Amino acid sequence: MRDISSIWQRIKPEVLMVFVQIAFGAMAIIYKLAINDGMSMRVAATYRLIFASAFTIPIALIYDRKNREKITWSVIFKTFLCGLFGGSLYLNLYLEGLALTSATFMLVVVNLIPSITFLMAICFGMDKFNLKVVEGKAKVIGTIMGFSGAMLIIFFKGVEIHILSSNINLLHPHHNQNEQMTTHHTDLRKKVLGISCAIASSCSYSLWYIIQAKLNEEYPSPRSSAALISIMGAIQATVIALIVEKDWSQWKLENNLRIFTVVFSGIVASGLVVIAMAWCIKKRGPVFTSLFSPFQLLLVVIASYLILNEKLYLGSMLGAVVIICGLYAVLWGQSKEMKKKMEILEITRMSENDEHVVISMSVFHDRVIQSS
């Protein structure tokens, strides 16, 4: 039993991250089914953040009741921005892009987030191009590969790829206006708008990373900050939905699919999964969690092909491979830089300790001389 327990502790982060990617992949498929059912994605985003708030607030109140940091106006402003770029705006753009494109395409674009974040960090002075070292070159090359892969997917279709024949198609024609394409002009407009929303959602999430890093420095209480961000995002998403969505019947969760969508997305995707990722980041670091992103893409590609009747094209597959290679290049560069920073900090700490030892020995020697 002790051996089984020790093995589980060693593989626990890997197992949790696999389940995290399964949950995220399932979320993309469920959203696509909800869109086909005619559910408003603005309402879905609102319900998701409301359920996330209801889930995270009690956790923050229980676990941070004794050591909660002081909430200042600066913290409130940063959580407002995090709720906007990582919550309400991101979800509305992501879900609109998902409605106009495909689950596979959206996850391919999501894998661009590390590269976009790297470029934004440079713009905000938080990172820099350093082509003199190998890790700097890897990050630049990976970023170029990521955007090249995205361009390949957008502008090159290629031949259709047939892997397995499947008669299962859970997406059926519906009255949803997003699905009613009658002219080539409408198809082109839909594609351009969907691609724009997909890229904008990734840019929004990358900006959230930047602001979240600033927030963590000022307010290092992850559970409380998660609750505040969820509250801000829920308020913003509600305002957006009330302004844009004119059909009040959309707010009724009239069938099991819509109920399951908002509950699963709020409690699992924005609740349990976030806690699991936070634990894995604490144990193995942020680079470790990022390494599992392509697994989610693989799951969604297979599921979309088998049950949603999404077609696979050579251009999409080649672009996805290029993006994933670029992703790992950026992550490798970041991990090498992080390792060097940790080594420098360790050397600095050891030198400070040695200095204290020298000073202590000097004081001891002076006292011995004085006593004698």
Residue pairs with C-beta under 8 A, 6 or more apart in sequence:
13 279
13 280
13 283
13 284
13 288
16 276
16 279
16 280
17 276
17 277
17 280
17 288
17 289
17 292
18 292
18 295
19 276
20 273
20 276
20 277
20 280
20 289
20 292
21 292
21 293
21 295
21 296
21 299
22 296
22 299
23 268
23 269
23 272
23 273
24 269
24 273
24 296
25 107
25 296
25 299
25 300
25 303
26 264
27 264
27 265
27 268
27 269
28 98
28 103
28 106
28 107
28 300
29 103
29 300
29 303
29 304
29 307
29 308
30 257
30 260
30 261
30 264
30 265
31 41
31 44
31 95
31 98
31 103
31 261
31 265
32 98
32 102
32 103
32 171
32 304
32 308
33 170
33 171
33 257
33 261
34 41
34 44
34 257
34 258
34 261
35 41
35 95
35 98
35 99
35 176
35 178
36 170
36 171
36 172
36 174
36 176
36 179
37 174
37 176
37 255
37 257
37 258
38 174
38 175
38 176
39 250
39 257
39 258
39 261
40 241
40 245
40 247
40 250
41 92
41 95
41 96
41 98
41 99
42 92
42 95
42 237
42 240
42 241
42 244
42 245
43 241
43 245
43 250
43 251
44 95
44 261
44 262
44 265
45 88
45 91
45 92
45 95
45 237
45 240
45 241
46 234
46 237
46 238
46 240
46 241
47 253
47 262
47 265
47 266
48 91
48 237
48 262
48 265
48 266
48 269
48 270
49 87
49 88
49 91
49 230
49 233
49 234
49 237
49 266
49 270
50 234
50 238
50 266
51 262
51 263
51 265
51 266
51 267
51 270
51 271
52 230
52 233
52 234
52 266
52 267
52 270
52 271
53 227
53 230
53 231
53 233
53 234
54 266
55 266
55 267
55 270
55 271
56 223
56 226
56 227
56 230
56 271
56 274
57 227
57 230
57 231
59 223
59 227
59 275
60 68
60 221
60 223
60 224
60 226
60 227
63 223
64 221
64 223
64 224
67 221
68 221
68 224
69 75
69 219
69 220
69 221
69 224
71 219
71 228
72 218
74 218
75 215
75 218
75 219
75 225
75 228
76 228
78 211
78 214
78 215
78 218
78 219
79 215
79 219
79 225
79 228
79 229
79 232
80 232
81 211
82 208
82 211
82 212
82 215
82 225
82 229
82 232
82 233
83 228
83 229
83 230
83 231
83 232
83 233
83 234
83 235
83 236
84 232
84 233
84 236
85 204
85 205
85 207
85 208
85 211
86 204
86 205
86 208
86 211
86 212
86 229
86 233
87 229
87 230
87 232
87 233
87 234
87 236
87 237
88 233
88 234
88 236
88 237
88 240
89 204
89 236
90 201
90 204
90 205
90 208
91 233
91 237
92 237
92 240
93 197
93 198
93 200
93 201
93 204
94 106
94 197
94 198
94 201
96 193
96 194
96 197
97 106
97 109
97 194
97 195
97 196
97 197
97 198
97 200
97 201
98 106
99 178
99 194
100 178
100 190
100 191
100 193
100 194
100 197
101 191
101 194
101 195
101 198
102 304
102 308
102 310
103 300
103 303
103 304
103 308
103 310
104 297
104 300
104 301
104 304
104 310
104 312
104 316
105 153
105 194
105 198
105 316
106 198
107 296
107 297
107 300
108 149
108 150
108 153
108 297
108 316
108 319
108 320
108 323
109 150
109 198
109 199
109 201
109 202
110 202
110 205
110 293
111 146
111 293
111 294
111 297
111 320
111 323
111 324
111 327
112 146
112 147
112 150
112 199
112 202
112 323
113 202
113 205
113 206
113 209
114 142
114 146
114 290
114 327
114 330
114 331
114 334
115 142
115 143
115 146
115 147
115 326
115 327
115 330
116 202
116 203
116 206
117 206
117 209
117 210
118 127
118 139
118 143
118 330
118 334
119 143
120 203
120 206
120 207
120 209
120 210
121 127
121 210
122 128
122 129
124 210
126 210
126 213
129 136
129 140
130 136
131 137
131 140
134 336
135 332
135 333
135 334
135 336
135 337
135 340
136 333
136 337
137 333
138 329
138 330
138 332
138 333
138 336
139 329
139 330
139 333
139 334
141 326
141 329
142 325
142 326
142 327
142 328
142 329
142 330
142 331
142 332
142 333
143 326
143 330
144 326
145 322
145 323
145 325
145 326
145 329
146 322
146 323
146 326
146 327
146 330
147 326
148 322
148 326
149 318
149 319
149 320
149 321
149 322
149 323
149 324
149 325
149 326
150 199
150 319
150 323
151 319
152 315
152 318
152 319
152 322
153 315
153 316
153 319
153 320
153 323
154 195
155 315
156 314
156 315
156 318
156 319
157 313
157 314
157 315
157 316
158 313
158 314
158 315
158 316
158 318
159 313
159 314
160 311
160 312
160 313
160 314
161 312
161 313
161 314
161 317
162 312
163 305
163 312
164 305
164 306
166 305
166 306
166 307
166 309
168 306
168 307
168 309
169 307
169 308
169 309
170 307
170 308
171 308
171 309
173 179
178 190
181 187
181 190
215 225
216 222
216 225
219 225
222 278
226 274
230 270
253 259
253 262
277 289
280 288
280 289
281 288
281 289
285 335
285 338
287 331
287 334
287 335
287 338
290 327
290 331
291 328
291 331
293 327
294 324
294 327
297 320
297 324
301 312
301 320
304 310
305 311
305 312
